Amino acid sequence: MRLPDSRSHLAGGRRTLALFVAFAGLVGGLALWGSRSVATEESSADKPKEEKEKTEPKQEVEAKDKTEAKPEADAKDKAKAEKDAWEAPADAQKQANPIAADAESISRGEKIYTKTCASCHGATGKGDGKSAKILAKKPADLRDDVPHHSDGDLFWKITEGKKPMPSFKKDLKPEQRWDVVNYLRKLTAAEAAGDSAKKAATPPQEPKVMPEGTGQSHSHESHGGY
């Protein structure tokens, strides 16, 4: 009977150990790769969530800023509209004219208007005075404006002024300003009456009738379908 060789037995043990080590390394490598893949997927899944969390507060802040800015914008628009309206206070609008609108008051008012107002508002109140061309804001057409305001309102406007129109509080005495109001009533009434008379005096134009047989017809098609 032959005994097993100890050297071959030792070599076989070494091969077994080497295979075991290689297998263990392979298993460890696979486990490491799997853990990295899971970590990468979790990181990728958390990224959109983090970006969303960062974006949502920003959007909320922007929406809040817009909401807060809107009342401020509305307040500015309201203030601008009130400024442009240029309405006299209620008590000033109700103030009665203490100067009778007689011929003497109207004559005095005409002289004052010609000297201090006509350069901008024009001789007939159309807003076409010589100085109107250099003004940033065109003077009002008094023929359209004056009839819609009370005597007290007009007196207050003349007194206070509004750029580019100056205040006449210091240049004209109260009675002089009332004289101007009386003259404005006559001026705008006369201009309105004159415009109405011109319109009434203008005869209506009769439609032209084309002679028959000319080969022309007055139709929409002949004028391009307007």
C-alpha positions as CSV (number, residue, x, y, z in Angstrom):
1,M,0.0,0.0,0.0
2,R,1.3,3.4,-1.1
3,L,0.9,6.4,1.2
4,P,-0.3,9.8,-0.4
5,D,2.5,12.2,-1.2
6,S,2.5,15.0,1.3
7,R,3.7,17.5,-1.3
8,S,0.8,16.9,-3.7
9,H,-1.5,17.1,-0.8
10,L,-0.1,20.5,0.2
11,A,-0.3,21.8,-3.4
12,G,-3.9,20.8,-3.6
13,G,-4.6,22.7,-0.4
14,R,-3.0,25.8,-1.8
15,R,-5.1,25.7,-5.0
16,T,-8.2,25.3,-2.9
17,L,-7.2,28.3,-0.8
18,A,-6.4,30.4,-3.9
19,L,-9.8,29.6,-5.4
20,F,-11.5,30.5,-2.2
21,V,-9.7,33.9,-2.0
22,A,-10.5,34.6,-5.6
23,F,-14.2,33.8,-5.1
24,A,-14.3,35.9,-1.9
25,G,-12.8,38.8,-3.8
26,L,-15.3,38.4,-6.6
27,V,-18.2,38.4,-4.2
28,G,-16.9,41.5,-2.4
29,G,-16.4,43.3,-5.6
30,L,-20.0,42.6,-6.7
31,A,-21.3,43.8,-3.3
32,L,-19.3,47.0,-3.5
33,W,-20.5,47.7,-7.1
34,G,-24.1,47.1,-6.0
35,S,-23.9,49.4,-3.1
36,R,-22.4,52.2,-5.3
37,S,-25.2,51.7,-7.8
38,V,-27.9,52.0,-5.1
39,A,-26.2,55.1,-3.7
40,T,-26.1,56.7,-7.2
41,E,-29.8,56.0,-7.8
42,E,-30.8,57.4,-4.4
43,S,-28.7,60.5,-5.1
44,S,-30.3,60.9,-8.5
45,A,-33.7,60.5,-7.0
46,D,-33.1,63.0,-4.2
47,K,-31.6,65.6,-6.6
48,P,-35.0,66.7,-8.3
49,K,-36.5,66.8,-4.9
50,E,-33.8,69.2,-3.6
51,E,-34.1,71.3,-6.8
52,K,-37.9,71.5,-6.3
53,E,-37.5,72.5,-2.7
54,K,-35.1,75.2,-3.8
55,T,-37.4,76.4,-6.6
56,E,-40.6,76.5,-4.6
57,P,-39.5,79.0,-2.0
58,K,-38.1,81.2,-4.8
59,Q,-41.4,81.1,-6.6
60,E,-43.3,81.9,-3.4
61,V,-41.1,84.9,-2.8
62,E,-41.6,86.2,-6.4
63,A,-45.4,85.7,-6.1
64,K,-45.4,87.5,-2.8
65,D,-43.3,90.4,-4.2
66,K,-45.8,90.7,-7.1
67,T,-48.7,90.7,-4.7
68,E,-47.2,93.4,-2.6
69,A,-46.2,95.5,-5.6
70,K,-49.7,95.5,-7.1
71,P,-51.3,97.6,-4.3
72,E,-48.4,100.0,-4.6
73,A,-48.8,100.3,-8.3
74,D,-52.6,100.7,-7.9
75,A,-52.0,103.5,-5.4
76,K,-49.6,105.3,-7.7
77,D,-52.1,105.0,-10.6
78,K,-54.9,106.4,-8.4
79,A,-52.7,109.3,-7.3
80,K,-51.7,110.1,-10.9
81,A,-55.4,110.0,-12.0
82,E,-56.4,112.3,-9.2
83,K,-53.5,114.6,-10.0
84,D,-54.4,114.7,-13.7
85,A,-58.1,115.3,-12.9
86,W,-57.3,118.6,-11.2
87,E,-60.6,118.9,-9.3
88,A,-61.1,121.7,-6.8
89,P,-62.1,120.8,-3.3
90,A,-65.8,120.4,-2.7
91,D,-66.1,123.6,-0.7
92,A,-64.3,125.6,-3.4
93,Q,-66.6,124.2,-6.1
94,K,-69.6,125.4,-4.1
95,Q,-68.3,128.9,-3.7
96,A,-70.6,131.4,-5.2
97,N,-69.5,134.2,-7.5
98,P,-69.8,137.5,-5.5
99,I,-69.3,139.6,-8.7
100,A,-72.4,140.2,-10.9
101,A,-71.8,139.1,-14.5
102,D,-72.6,142.5,-15.9
103,A,-71.1,144.4,-18.8
104,E,-68.5,146.1,-16.6
105,S,-67.3,142.9,-15.0
106,I,-67.1,141.1,-18.3
107,S,-65.2,144.0,-19.9
108,R,-62.6,144.0,-17.0
109,G,-62.3,140.2,-17.3
110,E,-61.7,140.4,-21.1
111,K,-58.8,142.8,-20.6
112,I,-57.2,140.6,-17.9
113,Y,-57.7,137.5,-20.0
114,T,-56.2,139.1,-23.1
115,K,-53.2,140.2,-21.1
116,T,-52.5,137.1,-19.0
117,C,-54.3,134.2,-20.5
118,A,-54.6,134.5,-24.3
119,S,-50.9,133.9,-25.0
120,C,-51.6,130.2,-24.1
121,H,-55.3,129.7,-24.3
122,G,-55.8,131.7,-27.4
123,A,-58.0,134.7,-28.1
124,T,-61.1,132.4,-28.5
125,G,-60.1,129.9,-25.8
126,K,-59.2,127.1,-28.2
127,G,-55.8,126.5,-26.6
128,D,-54.0,127.8,-29.7
129,G,-52.1,130.8,-28.3
130,K,-48.6,131.8,-29.5
131,S,-47.0,130.3,-26.4
132,A,-48.9,127.0,-26.6
133,K,-46.5,125.6,-29.1
134,I,-43.6,125.6,-26.6
135,L,-45.5,124.0,-23.7
136,A,-45.0,120.4,-22.9
137,K,-48.7,120.1,-22.2
138,K,-51.2,121.6,-24.5
139,P,-53.6,124.2,-22.9
140,A,-57.2,123.1,-22.5
141,D,-59.8,124.1,-25.0
142,L,-61.9,126.3,-22.7
143,R,-64.9,126.0,-25.0
144,D,-65.2,122.4,-24.0
145,D,-63.8,122.7,-20.5
146,V,-65.5,125.7,-18.9
147,P,-69.1,124.7,-19.3
148,H,-68.4,121.6,-17.2
149,H,-67.2,123.5,-14.1
150,S,-68.8,125.8,-11.6
151,D,-67.8,129.4,-11.0
152,G,-66.1,128.4,-7.8
153,D,-64.1,125.6,-9.5
154,L,-62.9,128.0,-12.2
155,F,-62.0,130.6,-9.6
156,W,-60.0,128.0,-7.6
157,K,-58.1,126.9,-10.7
158,I,-57.2,130.4,-11.6
159,T,-56.1,131.0,-8.0
160,E,-54.0,127.9,-7.5
161,G,-52.8,127.1,-11.1
162,K,-51.2,123.9,-12.2
163,K,-48.1,123.6,-14.3
164,P,-47.6,124.8,-16.9
165,M,-50.4,127.2,-15.9
166,P,-49.1,129.6,-13.2
167,S,-51.0,130.6,-10.0
168,F,-52.6,134.0,-10.1
169,K,-53.1,134.3,-6.4
170,K,-50.5,137.0,-6.1
171,D,-50.9,138.7,-9.5
172,L,-54.6,139.1,-9.5
173,K,-56.9,140.3,-6.7
174,P,-59.9,138.1,-5.9
175,E,-62.4,140.4,-7.6
176,Q,-60.2,140.4,-10.8
177,R,-60.2,136.6,-10.8
178,W,-64.0,136.6,-10.5
179,D,-64.1,139.1,-13.5
180,V,-62.1,136.6,-15.5
181,V,-64.6,133.8,-14.6
182,N,-67.5,136.0,-15.8
183,Y,-65.7,136.7,-19.1
184,L,-64.9,133.0,-19.6
185,R,-68.7,132.3,-19.4
186,K,-69.4,134.8,-22.1
187,L,-66.5,133.8,-24.3
188,T,-67.2,130.1,-24.2
189,A,-71.0,130.6,-24.7
190,A,-70.4,132.9,-27.7
191,E,-67.9,130.4,-29.2
192,A,-70.3,127.5,-28.7
193,A,-73.2,129.5,-30.2
194,G,-71.0,130.5,-33.2
195,D,-70.0,126.9,-33.8
196,S,-73.7,125.8,-33.7
197,A,-74.7,128.6,-36.1
198,K,-72.0,127.6,-38.5
199,K,-73.2,124.0,-38.5
200,A,-76.8,125.1,-39.0
201,A,-75.9,127.4,-41.8
202,T,-74.0,124.7,-43.7
203,P,-76.4,123.1,-46.2
204,P,-76.4,119.3,-46.3
205,Q,-74.6,117.9,-49.4
206,E,-76.8,115.9,-51.7
207,P,-75.4,112.7,-53.0
208,K,-74.0,112.8,-56.5
209,V,-76.1,110.9,-59.1
210,M,-74.2,109.6,-62.0
211,P,-75.9,110.0,-65.4
212,E,-77.3,106.8,-66.9
213,G,-75.3,105.2,-69.7
214,T,-71.9,106.3,-68.4
215,G,-70.9,102.8,-67.5
216,Q,-70.1,103.8,-64.0
217,S,-71.9,102.8,-60.9
218,H,-71.5,104.2,-57.3
219,S,-71.1,101.0,-55.5
220,H,-68.8,99.5,-52.8
221,E,-67.2,97.3,-55.4
222,S,-66.2,100.2,-57.7
223,H,-64.2,101.7,-54.7
224,G,-62.4,98.6,-53.7
225,G,-65.1,97.3,-51.3
226,Y,-64.7,99.9,-48.5
